[in-house]
Amino acid sequence: MLKGFGTFIMRGNVVDLAVAVVIGAAFGTIVTALVKDLITPLIAALVGKPDFSALVFTINNSKFAIGDFINALISFVLVAAAIYYFVVLPMGVVTARYKKPAEAPSAETCPECLSEIPLNARRCKFCTSVLAPSQGG
């Protein structure tokens, strides 16, 4: 029973998932610090302290802290924007820059025998059929 568990733990996808979770948690801490320590103070400097926690309404002696929800919603939007603008967009630019251009096809399919033939061929080397002018050279 222990041997099977050890085999399960050492499988590549389990280890990869564990590494992804740890890195994701560390990255989440970085993004939260970015929003809390840089972006939120910048917004506070421009428009005042963005704290809505005092917004509360009461119905039948039940208190609804709508301000805390608004604070959480603003925090989520700021975190999502930080991830998009500081991670997703730059990674898209880097990926596009290093992406290999699509290669032009160097071969086509013979309409008679369906074998692969060079683009400039005039006759199929497998079935010897003459290729149409739109195919080959």
Summary of the structure (lengths in Angstrom):
residues: 137
radius of gyration: 30.2
end to end distance: 66.2
largest distance: 90.7
contacts: 288
relative contact order: 0.06
helix: 56%
strand: 10%
